[in-house]
Amino acid sequence: MPLAQYNPDLQQVKATYLNADDLKVAASILYNAYFDDPLFTDIFQVEKEGYEARLRSAIREEVNTYWDAGQSLIGLYEDERLLAVTCLTKPDMAFGSGKFWHWRLKMLLTAGYFGTKQMIVKEEKVREKIPAKNYHMLSLIGVHPDHQDMGLGHVLMSAVLGLLLEDESSEGVGVLVTLPKCISFFEDGGFKHIEEISVGNIKGKVMFHPRNQNLD
């Protein structure tokens, strides 16, 4: 069942949970979305040969781990075509920074020790700053390169907030923002600044949208 259809100007687009057949496409969309992200270029050492392969492997393992763990993978579809995707952890601390050992081992084999360690450090630092115990964490979000600047990001954000409303166990949604241009996007979605943190050589803003904030 679709989560909702949010934007009247995009009536042909629906937000729904991903299916297994779309995981590769979702990983490709997210790879393109984060290719130039300063956090990922730092973590996966863009200056060294093989950056593209390390990043692609890391994104793929992240998406597959979310799928295997039954976490929330939401996509925007036009008919059967996937246009945008986001990955969220559910409000369950068991799916935290360590995730699963098989994920760590796969990451070590594909993304390398340094990248794996930095990804875990990043999640631990973010979680320390979130002003809640049980909450969703928005890990990855991206729009297909051919469909950017069309309002799809805001439709996807509405789907995320709709999911928050549906889950009474969640106190809100957290996110780490490292691109200045994305801060206004999350501010428009009702996210508030919590604190700035440093991961490696990169600074980012931890932001949070509490459940008790007006979502209407």
C-alpha positions, 0 to 999 in steps of 0.5 A: 500500500502506498504511504500517501500521495502528497503533492497535488502538482505531482499527482502521478507520483506515489510514495511507497515502500521499496520492493526487492527488485528496486534495490539496485536502482535505489543504490544507484540513485543514492550513489549519485546523490552522495558522490560529491558529498564532503562527508563521503568523499572524506570517509572513503578517501576521494583522493585515493584510487578506487573511490568510486568503487568504495563508495558504490560498495558502501552504499550497496551494503547500506541499502542491502542491510536496511532491507535485510533488517526490515528497516524503512526504505521508501521510494517515489514512483512514477508508474513503475519507475523509481525516481527517489529513495530514502533509508530510515532506521526504525525507532529500535536502538538494536539497529544502531551504529554497529548494525550487524557483524556481517555488514561490518565484514562486508564493508571491510572487504569492499569499502575498506577498514578506514571507511567502515570505521568512520561510518560507525563513528559518524553514526555514534556521534550523531546518536549521542546528540539526538534529544530522544531515545526512540526515534527514526534516523534518516540515513540516506536520501536521494533523487534520480539525477534526471528528476532533480529540482522538480519538488520530488525531495519535498514529496519524499520528505512528506512521506517521511513525516507521514511515516513518523505520524503512523508510528506512535513509538517514534519520538521524531526523526533525526538526520546529519546534514553536511551540505550547506545547500541541504540545510534549508531543505530540512528546515523547510521540512520542520527540522531544528538544529541540535548541534554541530559535530565533526566527523574526520575532517568534515563538520555537519549539523545534527537536526531533529524533527520531534513528533510532537511538532505540528506536522499538518 
